[in-house]
Amino acid sequence: MCTLTKNQVLVLKHLRQGKKPSEICKMIKRPISSVYEARNRAKRNIALAIGTLQFAVDNNYLDEKQIRNLKRILGKV
């Protein structure tokens, strides 16, 4: 499973808002190494999810409902 933890989501949210890792570690009261680790693990988990979807698409494993849902999600980016 490649879901994101609450900490990973929180770190990604703050990074997306333009905050620096040093600011984030003070906000969430964790060491800066924890911020970098959360970011790196989140990126890896997202890459794994993309890889899984690519495999499913390439092998025609998605049903129509899943395809519609994926198109809806991708329409937001």
N, C-alpha and C positions, 0 to 999 in steps of 0.2 A: 504494500500500500504506500502511496506517496502523498499522503495528506500533509498539510502544514499544521504545525503546532500553534498554539495561541501566541507563544513568544515569537515565532517566525513571522506570523501575520502582523504582530505589533511592530516588529523591527522593519518589515517591508513597508508598512503604512507610514512610519516616520521617515524612512529614507525617501519615499515617494513625495513626501511633503517638503523635502529639501533639507531635512535635518542631518547633521553630521553624526557619525558614530559616537564621537565623544559627548555630544549632547544627549543622544539616545541613552547611553549607559547611565548618565546621571538621572534621566527621567524614569527609567525602569529599575534603577538601583541594582545594576548588575555590572560585572567587569566588562571592559571594552572587548576583551576576547570573546565574551559570550555574545555580544552584538555581532561581531564578525562571524562567529560560528553559526548563529541563527540565520544570518544573511546567506552564507554559503550553503547551508543545508536546505534552505528554502529554494534557492536557485537550482540546486541539484534535484529536489523533489519536483519542481516545476518542469525541469528538463525530462525527468522520468515520465511524468504525466503526458507531456507532448509526444515522447517516444511511443508510449502506449497507444495514444490516439492515432499516430501516424501508422503504426502497425495495423490497427483495426481498420483504418480507411484503406490502406494498401491491399488488405486481404478481404475487403468487402464484408466485414463482420458487423457493421452497424445497421440497425434497423431504421426504418423511416422516422420514427419518433426520436431516436437518438441523433439522427442527422439534423432534424429540425432544431433540436435543442442545441446542438453544437453550432449550427449556423447562427442561432439567436445569441449565444454567448460570444461568438467571434465578431458579431456585428457591433459589439460594445467597444472593441479595440480599434 
